[in-house]
Amino acid sequence: MSSISPGTPNAKVPQIFQRLAAQGQSATLRRTNGSYEFDIVDGGQWFIELVNGRPTIREKIEHPDCSVTINAADFVDIAEGRKNLVTTFFQGRIGLTGDLAFALTFRRLVPVAA
Amino acid sequence: MSGQSVSILEGNTFVVSDRAGNVSATLTEAEGLFAWDTRFLSRWVLTIDGKVPNVLSTDDLHYYEVQFFLVPGTGTIYVDADLSIMRKRAVGSGFSEDILIRNESPKPVHLNVHLEAAADFADLFEVKDAQPKKGELYQGVRDGRLTLGYKRGTFNRETYITSTAPATIDAQGLSFDVNIPAHGEWSTRIEVEISLGPDWIPATVDRARGGADGGHPARGKDLKKWLEGSPTLHCDWSPLNGIYIRSLVDLAALRFHPRVISELGALPAAGLPWFMSIFGRDSVITSLQALPFVPDLSKTTLRALAAWQGTRIDDFRDEEPGKILHELRYGELTAFEERPQSPYYGAADATPLFLILLDEYSSWTGDYQIVRDLELEARAALTWIDAYGDHNGDGYVDYQKRMETGLENQCWKDSWNSILFADGSNSKLPRATCEIQGYVYDAKVRCARLAREIWNDPELAVRLDRSAAELKARFNRDYWLEARGCFALAIDGDGRKVDSMTSNIGHLLWSGIADEDKAARCVEHLMGDKLFTGWGVRTMAEGEGGYNPIGYHLGTVWPHDNSIIAWGLTRYGYRKEAAKIALGILQASVFFLDRLPEAFAGYPRSLTQYPVEYPTACSPQAWATGAPLLLLRALLGMQPVGNRLLVDAELPERFGWLELLDIPGAWGRADAFGRGRIPVDLDRLEATLLGSTAAPKAKSRPVEPVGST
């Protein structure tokens, strides 16, 4: 990871997950529980557990409800509100196994366009 | 939809073919195999020795299964055909087709059987609007199967075709070199599968259960369970029994379980072929119509729409916090944001309708947990009404698209020219149509009750009651057209009253926003010759500048519209008028083989004798399918009162005796009975066609129509 320059998409990935974990409960997901695995190309593997709409970063989740494969640039664009999660998925830019409906709830954890 | 086409469907997958089972689509024709808003097969033609066989008959076995009986053309009536060809097709995630050829002659035959296959992968919007493709089509044979594909960047859709019988496969289709002994037969099963890319697992049915036959028992069982769980209807007017079953079966066919919602249940898709997707308005209205019969549809609809409620300002999608979606699509144009349906929120009425359904569902079923679960969403919807719904600050919920790709009209009459002045000129945006104000009024009244009784928020209840009362007073002042004796269709962006007389005034009765004296004058119009055709109420009155009996919202008759009007008439005590509308629509249904279309032409009944088809109407269409159900509710005067079902039947005389048994609700199961007593003078020469009250009035039955709880 030493070749990553600050400000590049893959450098932003950890910040985004930290920010996500710090933002607390999403009211619209208050009855939603589940877990995500994000395999971000050149951005690492991340596990998020959602408990009553509150995201927490985990070291490892054995059987996540959904596993998402995405490149770092797309992930950062979605997380920062420049890209729409739903249309990015429909375009085939996101790989997904598991619960699609749950995966798409991620749009409610990130701002604006997602 | 052409009357010569045959459709089968399952979820949002459907196949439309001609009566021989062939598909010969052009860009603008809705023939083919469609799934997820994409056409996966646009050509599918069976030939025997290079010729297309002739049709003997076509049988719709179930909504998901059809069979075609064909014979080769002999060229003359003096020569009997000596081959019988049967195609049996069942739709699931793709479709399976069993082809059986019988040699009826005493001599062996050698045949070249060919299935031509091609796919244009058109987005449904491209089919509808005749747009060209931007990506690359490809075909080839891989792993012994014909692969038809389309790629645009990372967007990839493929169709796979295989056969159980040995075939020569090339990019154009499958060929079979067939020898059939005397009085022998040959058969094959063709599987057509679809792929939306490696990460979309196509929905379930056929592969897992072994093709057409394998999928059949599960779906048959599911349909049987659906019908058995619904109330049982017996009516002396025999057509109604068929209409009722047809409505339930079509509603079953339109059930839809998109993978983008977590709910286990199904919600109604809007209609075949253009609208096999989630629509806020259509799903809510269909759920309302079907509530006394299949209440679970409402529950799924509420939860699905809540899950996709707007959370942000998004001009492209006309999204605002708290707003309920209009439409969700999955096709290429949506994926590349050339269309905004991901989802699109351009409906000004879906949000109050969502609130109305929440209250109606909980009242009917006694399920108040959902009211507690969706309190936040309901409050967000109420906030949307007051904070975002009114764009010009005049106190009325209105609409105005924010991008060119948005909808011009965001009410149920959503064609571009539906909101016209009486002189035929178009009104200006933003438009505040009258029925939306009625829905808002009703939503606030209902939510006041929920706030008081469920959310334990008496302050909100008082505020909503006050706001509703104030809205009603203002509305009756601002929208009333004294010279015309009806409410304006809308108030437009210039603050002018849009003065066409339309069916929208009937919705005002349903919502209860109309003052009693004004309601009475509206009823005169609704039942007068200008609006009432003899089959139903026109969308726009004859004589208006924009009137056109075959204009989409300018004079056609919409069954769902009429069911809502009949419900409204019942609310205000106009039972004879409700009975007249109900009988007219139900009689029209007989002419459409018990399946009401989305809309039909608004010609006077006295002129045409038969209801005239509207050319591009969807069928089956969800809220047309639900119309007979809501009409039944209105005629029986069914209303939940606490844990009891109140029944106050007022039926057309022609119905004779009617009983609806095992109605589900907060009371468990209850029965409703009624006897036709209202003379309705509608039909004359059609009497023989429309059926008479065949069964004698049973002396052993109760004399008075009574409700049961």
Chai-1 contact restraints between the chains, C-beta under 6 A:
chainA,res_idxA,chainB,res_idxB,connection_type,confidence,min_distance_angstrom,max_distance_angstrom,comment,restraint_id
A,V86,B,S342,contact,1.0,0.0,6.0,A-B,restraint_1
A,T87,B,A335,contact,1.0,0.0,6.0,A-B,restraint_2
A,T87,B,E337,contact,1.0,0.0,6.0,A-B,restraint_3
A,T87,B,S342,contact,1.0,0.0,6.0,A-B,restraint_4
A,F90,B,A335,contact,1.0,0.0,6.0,A-B,restraint_5
A,Q91,B,T154,contact,1.0,0.0,6.0,A-B,restraint_6
A,Q91,B,F155,contact,1.0,0.0,6.0,A-B,restraint_7
A,Q91,B,A335,contact,1.0,0.0,6.0,A-B,restraint_8
A,G92,B,T154,contact,1.0,0.0,6.0,A-B,restraint_9
A,G92,B,F155,contact,1.0,0.0,6.0,A-B,restraint_10
A,G92,B,N156,contact,1.0,0.0,6.0,A-B,restraint_11
A,G92,B,G197,contact,1.0,0.0,6.0,A-B,restraint_12
A,R93,B,T154,contact,1.0,0.0,6.0,A-B,restraint_13
A,G95,B,D199,contact,1.0,0.0,6.0,A-B,restraint_14
A,L96,B,D199,contact,1.0,0.0,6.0,A-B,restraint_15
A,L100,B,R259,contact,1.0,0.0,6.0,A-B,restraint_16
A,A101,B,V260,contact,1.0,0.0,6.0,A-B,restraint_17
A,A101,B,I261,contact,1.0,0.0,6.0,A-B,restraint_18
A,A101,B,S262,contact,1.0,0.0,6.0,A-B,restraint_19
A,L104,B,V260,contact,1.0,0.0,6.0,A-B,restraint_20
A,V112,B,R312,contact,1.0,0.0,6.0,A-B,restraint_21
